Structures are given as C-alpha cells and as structure tokens.
Amino acid sequence: MKKIITFILLLAVGAAAFLTGWAQFSVPIASIGVLHSKTHGTSSEIIEKGSFRWVWYKLIPRNVSIAVFTIEDTALHIDFSGALPSGELYSSLAGIKNDFSYNLSASLSYRIRSESLPDLSEREMLFSQEDLNVYRSRLSGEIENRVLALLWSYGENEAVLKEVLETGTIAELERQLVRAFPFIEVSAFSVRTLRYPDYILYSELRGLYQDYLASQRSELQDEITLISAENIRLRRRLDELALYGELLSKYPILLQYMTLEMGQTPENLTNQQ
C-alpha cells in the first residue's frame, strides 16, 4: 500500500514538474509565446503549438514569464495627393496650363515574422498583446512613410513606371521595404494610382520665376536708393531753413544785414513784399 501511495505521489510530482516545465502549456492555439527568464534572459526560440519544448528553469519559482502574442495581417491603404508649391504661379508666369499635381496610392498588407518576436519583444519592451498592438500602430506609420518616399523616388524612373503598368506592383519597392524592416513579410502589395508632376518643367519655371524676382528686386532697390537720397536732401534743406528761421526769430537784425548784402534796403524789401 505504501509503495502505491509513494508511486502515486511521485507520479503527481512528476506530472506537476512536467506541466510546469512544459513551455507550450500556457500558449493558446494560433498564438506565439516568447519566453523571458531572470536567469537565462529572452529565449530566441519561439513557443508555438505543434512542437514540444520542456524548459527546466521554468521549475524555478517566479523565474520565467511567457508573453503571448497573436500575429495578424495589417492592411495599409496609402494615399498621397497634392501639388508642387507655387506650381500655378509658375505656370501663369510662363503662360501655360500645368498644375503640377500628383497622386500616389497603393495598398499593402504585411505581418510581423513570428521568428522575429523574441528580438522585438526584448528590444521594444513588448510583453503583451496590447504592447504589440501599440508597436504595430507605430510601425505602420513608419512603413507608410517609407512606401511614400520610395514611390516618390520612382517618379523619374521609366523602368519602374513600365513595371507598374505591366504588373500593377513594384518588386524593387517590396525588396527595399523588407530590407528596411527585416522583421516583416509583405503578403500583398498593389499600386492603384501613380501620377507624377513634370519635375523638369517645374524646375525650369521656378528658375525663371526666381530670375524675375531678382530683376524686380534690383529695380526696386535702385528706386528706393533714389527716393532715399532725395528724402535725405530735402531733410537737410528743411533742417537748414529751420535753423535760419530760429536765428532770424532770435536775432531780427540779421534780416537787415542779409538784405544789405543782397543790395536791397529794408524799405525796398518791404515794397517787394
């Protein structure tokens, strides 16, 4: 009887140890687990259903925690439209009709690679699904900005534009995107609209407009210089007359000397007035 009890106890202890060390036990189906340990750090091997993994240091109380994540595809709809600055002004100056507008739109679906989760979890401090969702929202913004930058850079690449017309996608963009974000995989990518402005014409018209402004600025500067010189001359004359007026008011006899110097008597000066 004692042997049976002992056997049962040993079996129970063994089962408890087995379940405690069984890494997949706490990870639901269709989820990915990342194991963090105080003694061994973050494991680079993901935990998922369908494979068995037993970790002995899980037996140490409060030594191991498992972050559980669900990976889903994230869909991005990218739209970027507008016009180059002052395009209408430059066009009107040259007497042509060109609004220099652009319209770039594409659709992209991506997902985070499951094998990248351990590194991301440690680097970005992701310990829950909520943490992953917040990070994925920020990542989507970065991916969208990168896609727009790449689409914009292809505006003068005839080979890329031909590829878009033939296939509706850009293979080089996908390659550059994965190089920039190696922890993602692109599941779908398509270009809806690619309309670029005429960069060469815009640059020429902008140069002409700048030359026009420089010419106007030069003429205006010359006019301002002439006006300024005339104002200074008038100001000096007014100051001189004001000084004469002040002297004559203070010393009226000076008026008699001035008239004598001019060959006139005060009586003649009075009659002329």
C-alpha positions in Angstrom: 0.0 0.0 0.0 2.8 2.4 0.9 4.5 1.7 -2.4 1.3 2.5 -4.3 1.0 5.8 -2.3 4.6 6.6 -2.9 4.3 5.8 -6.6 1.2 8.0 -6.8 3.0 10.9 -5.1 6.0 10.5 -7.3 3.7 10.4 -10.3 1.9 13.5 -9.1 5.2 15.4 -8.5 6.5 14.2 -11.9 3.3 15.4 -13.6 3.4 18.7 -11.8 7.1 19.2 -12.8 6.3 18.1 -16.4 3.4 20.6 -16.7 5.4 23.4 -15.0 8.3 22.9 -17.4 6.1 22.4 -20.5 6.5 25.7 -22.4 3.6 25.2 -24.8 1.1 24.5 -22.0 0.3 28.2 -21.4 0.3 29.2 -25.1 -3.1 29.0 -26.8 -3.6 27.6 -30.3 -2.7 30.1 -33.1 -0.6 32.2 -30.7 3.1 32.7 -30.3 4.9 32.7 -27.0 8.1 34.4 -26.1 9.9 33.2 -23.0 11.6 35.6 -20.7 13.7 34.4 -17.8 15.6 36.1 -15.0 18.4 33.5 -15.2 18.6 33.0 -18.9 17.2 36.2 -20.5 14.9 36.1 -23.5 14.9 32.9 -25.5 15.4 33.2 -29.2 13.2 30.2 -29.9 9.5 31.0 -30.1 6.9 28.8 -28.4 4.0 27.6 -30.6 1.7 24.7 -30.7 2.7 21.7 -32.8 6.1 21.4 -31.3 7.2 20.1 -27.8 9.5 22.1 -25.6 10.3 21.5 -22.0 12.3 24.1 -20.1 13.9 23.0 -16.8 14.5 26.5 -15.4 10.7 27.1 -15.5 10.7 25.0 -12.4 12.4 27.9 -10.5 9.6 29.9 -8.9 8.9 33.3 -10.5 11.9 32.9 -12.8 10.1 32.6 -16.1 7.3 34.6 -17.8 5.8 33.9 -21.2 4.5 36.7 -23.3 1.7 35.5 -25.6 1.1 37.2 -29.0 -1.3 36.7 -31.8 0.1 37.8 -35.2 -2.4 39.2 -37.8 -2.0 40.7 -41.2 -2.1 44.5 -41.1 -3.6 46.3 -44.2 -2.5 49.8 -45.2 -4.2 52.0 -47.7 -1.7 54.7 -48.8 -2.9 57.8 -50.5 -0.8 60.9 -51.2 -2.0 63.7 -53.4 -1.4 67.4 -53.8 0.6 69.8 -56.0 4.1 71.2 -56.0 4.5 74.5 -54.2 3.6 77.6 -56.3 3.0 75.4 -59.4 0.1 77.5 -60.6 2.0 80.7 -60.1 4.9 79.4 -62.2 2.5 78.2 -64.9 0.7 81.5 -65.1 4.0 83.4 -65.4 5.0 81.2 -68.4 1.5 81.3 -69.9 1.0 77.5 -69.8 -1.6 75.3 -68.3 0.0 72.8 -65.9 -1.0 72.4 -62.2 2.0 70.2 -61.3 -0.3 67.9 -59.3 0.5 64.4 -58.1 -1.5 61.4 -56.9 0.1 58.3 -55.4 -2.0 55.5 -54.0 -1.2 51.9 -53.1 -2.4 49.0 -50.9 -0.1 47.0 -48.7 -0.6 44.0 -46.3 2.1 42.9 -44.0 2.7 40.9 -40.9 5.4 40.6 -38.3 7.5 37.5 -38.7 6.9 35.1 -35.8 10.6 34.3 -35.5 11.3 38.0 -35.1 9.1 38.3 -32.0 11.8 37.4 -29.4 14.1 40.1 -30.6 11.3 42.6 -31.0 9.9 41.7 -27.6 13.2 42.4 -25.9 14.2 45.5 -28.0 10.8 47.2 -27.9 9.7 46.0 -24.5 6.8 44.0 -25.8 5.3 41.9 -23.0 1.6 41.6 -24.0 -0.7 41.7 -27.0 -1.6 45.3 -26.1 2.1 46.2 -26.3 2.4 44.6 -29.7 -0.7 46.4 -31.0 0.7 49.8 -29.9 4.0 49.0 -31.5 2.3 47.7 -34.7 0.4 51.0 -35.0 3.6 53.0 -34.8 5.3 50.6 -37.2 2.5 51.0 -39.8 3.1 54.8 -39.8 6.9 54.2 -40.4 6.1 51.7 -43.2 3.6 54.1 -44.8 6.2 56.9 -44.8 8.8 54.6 -46.3 6.5 53.4 -49.1 5.6 57.0 -50.0 9.2 58.0 -50.1 10.0 55.1 -52.4 7.0 55.8 -54.6 8.0 59.4 -54.9 11.6 58.5 -55.8 10.4 56.4 -58.7 8.8 59.4 -60.4 11.7 59.8 -62.9 12.4 56.0 -63.2 10.9 54.9 -66.5 11.7 51.2 -65.9 9.7 51.3 -62.7 6.8 53.1 -64.3 6.8 50.5 -67.1 6.7 47.7 -64.5 3.8 49.3 -62.7 1.8 49.5 -66.0 2.6 45.9 -66.8 2.2 44.2 -63.4 0.4 46.7 -61.1 3.2 46.3 -58.5 6.8 47.2 -57.9 9.1 44.4 -57.0 12.0 46.7 -56.1 9.8 48.5 -53.6 9.0 45.3 -51.8 12.7 44.3 -51.7 13.7 47.7 -50.3 10.8 47.7 -47.8 11.9 44.3 -46.4 15.5 45.4 -46.2 14.4 48.4 -44.2 12.1 46.3 -41.9 13.6 42.8 -42.0 11.2 41.6 -39.2 8.2 41.9 -41.5 6.9 39.9 -44.5 4.8 41.6 -47.2 1.8 39.4 -48.0 0.2 41.7 -50.7 1.1 44.9 -52.5 -0.6 46.7 -55.3 -0.3 50.1 -56.9 -3.6 51.8 -57.7 -2.5 55.2 -59.0 0.8 56.8 -59.9 0.6 60.3 -61.2 3.7 62.5 -61.1 4.3 66.2 -61.9 6.6 67.3 -64.6 9.7 67.8 -62.4 11.9 69.2 -65.3 9.4 71.8 -66.4 8.7 72.7 -62.8 12.4 73.3 -62.1 12.8 75.4 -65.2 9.8 77.6 -64.4 10.9 78.0 -60.8 14.3 79.2 -62.1 12.7 81.7 -64.4 10.5 83.0 -61.6 13.5 83.4 -59.3 15.3 85.4 -62.1 12.2 87.5 -62.4 12.1 88.2 -58.7 15.8 89.1 -58.7 15.3 91.6 -61.6 12.3 93.2 -59.8 14.3 93.3 -56.6 17.2 95.1 -58.3 14.9 97.7 -59.9 13.1 98.3 -56.6 16.4 98.7 -54.8 17.6 101.3 -57.3 14.3 103.2 -56.9 14.5 103.0 -53.1 18.0 104.4 -53.3 17.0 107.4 -55.4 14.0 108.1 -53.1 16.2 107.8 -50.1 18.7 110.2 -51.5 16.0 112.7 -52.3 14.5 112.4 -48.9 17.9 113.0 -47.3 18.4 116.1 -49.4 15.0 117.5 -48.5 15.5 116.7 -44.9 18.8 118.6 -44.8 17.2 121.6 -46.6 14.4 121.7 -44.1 16.8 121.5 -41.2 18.8 124.4 -42.8 15.6 126.5 -43.2 14.5 125.7 -39.7 17.9 126.9 -38.4 17.6 130.1 -40.4 14.1 130.7 -39.0 15.3 130.1 -35.5 18.2 132.6 -35.9 16.1 135.3 -37.5 13.4 134.9 -34.8 16.1 135.3 -32.1 18.1 138.0 -33.9 15.8 140.1 -36.2 18.7 142.4 -37.0 20.2 139.7 -39.1 17.4 140.2 -41.6 18.7 143.8 -42.2 22.3 142.6 -42.8 21.0 139.9 -45.2 19.1 142.5 -47.3 22.1 144.8 -47.4 24.3 142.0 -48.6 21.7 141.4 -51.4 21.8 145.1 -52.4 18.4 145.9 -51.0 17.2 148.2 -48.3 14.6 147.1 -45.8 12.2 149.6 -47.4 12.6 148.1 -50.8 12.3 144.6 -49.4 9.0 145.7 -47.7 7.7 147.2 -51.0 8.5 144.0 -52.9 6.6 142.1 -50.4 
